[in-house]
Amino acid sequence: MSLLTQAIIFAVMLATGLALGLWFDLFRFINCRGRWAPFLDLLLWAAATCAVFVVLMNVNYLELRFYVFLSLTLGLLLYFKLFSRHVLHLYRFLFTFILRVAKFLRRLLVPPLGVAAWLVDGPVELAMALAARAAAALFPDPKQDNLPPV
């Protein structure tokens, strides 16, 4: 294996370590410590293992060498030392921004949609009630002549 190929593999695994750190911070931001936390931890690490497996399979046909683990670990450490705090602030900002936009859209759209639903639903309910009364008047209940003896 040439030195250039090894350098490319090192860079790809470094980027994979950075991506895993980003993913772990997203999981850490979302995860609430409830009864599902152990299952979600297991799911995260299973998905991370699968992601690393796919990257290793595509990059160097799953040849496990020391520099592969070194670059993956170095990518994770670089992420946690340099980017983690800023990314968590970004996640917090995006989460509050999305919540504010959702609340704004709810306040903006729910009242007109409620009025529109009332305008559509009212006549439909009235038409259904009138149709039910007309059907009851046109087709009265049949009399049961052959009742069983008591």
N, C-alpha and C positions, 0 to 999 in steps of 0.2 A: 504494500500500500504506500503510495507516494506521500510526501510531506504535505503537498497541497491538498490532497484528499483528507488527510488527517486534520489539517487546519480547518477545512470546510466542516467536517464532522464536529470538531471542537466548537466552532461558531454556532452551528445549528443546535447542538446540545446546550450551549450557553443561552441561546434564545429560548429553547424549550424550558430551561430552568426559570428564566424570567417570566415566561407565560404561566408556568405552574404557580409561581409566587403570586401573580396577578389573580389567577383563578382561586388560589387559597384565600387571598384577602377578600375576594367577593363572597366566598363561602363563609368566611369568618364574619363578614358584615351582615349577611342574611341570616345565618344560623342563630336561632334562639335556643337557649338551653332548656329544652323540654324533654319529653319522653322519646322524641324522634331523633334527638341529637346523635346517639350512637349509630343508628342506622344511616343517618346522613354523613357521618364521618366515614363509615365504611364505604358508602357510595362514592364519596369524594375520592378516597384513595384508590378505589377500584377504577374509577374513571381516569385518574391521573396515571395509574399503572398502564392502562390501555393506551392512553395518549402517548406515553413514553415508548411503549412497545411499537406502536404504529410509526412513530418518528424514527426509531432505531431500525425498524424493518425497511423503511424507505430510504434511509440515509446510508447505512452501512451493512445491510442484510443481517442485522441482529448480531454483529460481532461485538461482544462485550469486552471492552478494554478499559484499563485504568483511567485513561484520559477522558473517556466517555462519562464515567461517574464523577470524575473531578470537575469537568466542565458543567455538568448538570448541577452539582452541588455549588459550584462557584456562581452559576446563574441565580440560583435560589438565594444565596448569601448576598450577592450584589443587589438583588431586588429588595430584600428585607432591610438592608442597610441604607440604600439610596432612595428607593421609591415607595416603600410600603406606607409610610406616614402620609405622603402626598396623595397616593391613590385612595387611601381610606377617606381622606377629606373630600376627594373628588366624588367617591361613592355617596358620601353623606350629602354633598351638595346636589348631586343628580337625583337622589332619592327624595329630598325635600322639594326640589324643583318639580319633579313629576307629580308628587302629591299635591302641590299647589296648583299646577295646571289642571289636574283631575278635579279638584274642588271647584276651581273657577269654571270649568266646563260643565260641571254638575249644576252649579248655580245658574249658569247661563242657559243650559238646554233643558233642564228638568221642568221648569214652569211652562214653557211653550209646548213641550211634548205632552205634559199633563193636560193642558187645555185641548190640544189636538186629539188626544185619546178620548177625552170627555165628549168632544164634538162628534167623533166617529162612533164611539161606544153608545152614547145616548140614543141616537136614532136606530141603531142596530138592535138594541135591547127593546125599544118600543116596537119595531117591526116584528121581532120574534114573539113578543107578548101578544100582539094583534093576530099574528098567524096562528099561535096556539089557541087563542080564543075562537077564531074562525074554524079551525079544525075541530075543536070540541063541539061547536054548535052544529057543524055539518055532519059530523060522524059521532053521534051519541054512543054511549056505552051499550053494547048489545045486552039484551036481557038474557039471563041464564034460565032457560025453561027446564032443562033436564037436570035438576039438582038431585043429589043422592038422597035417599030416604034417611030420616033422622031416627 
